[in-house]
Amino acid sequence: MGEHMGHGVKQRDRVRMTEQEIADFLAERHSMTMSTLNADGSIHSVGMWYGFIEGEVGLESKARAQKVLNVRRNSTITCLVEAGEYYEELRGVSIVGKAEVVEEPERIWELGVSVFGRYAAPYTEEMRPAVEMMLNKRVVIKVVPDRVVSWDHRKLGLPSTRPS
């Protein structure tokens, strides 16, 4: 069975997603693990809903949250989105880059509408109070990528290991 799992064989190029596949995957409804650096050098990882701001991934957070304090001190950030339960189904995108703390209300609003529409309900003007409440005392962490790593094991064409 091990030989079918790709052990010992470099398959990085076979599983890499195209830019369009990455965009399509990120557009799906997933949670994202966001990792920043604490003052002591340890890694702070949290699961987050995400949306899009100015064409990049963004996350909203309380202005005084640890993750925001971390990126104000050191903008290094890594975000991971993954899906799949069995080896041959695994796919994901890891974004390594710099975080920008966004505080301008109109830019925060763009991200708020995006997150709301992705996880709650399609945005309409009637939803404005709910989005305003969601964004109260919030900032946005915009992820500016330096490097994007992706994988889609479905491209390997392996037989299913799911129990019948």
Order of alpha helices (4+ residues) and beta strands (2+ residues): alpha-alpha-beta-beta-beta-beta-alpha-beta-beta-alpha-alpha-beta
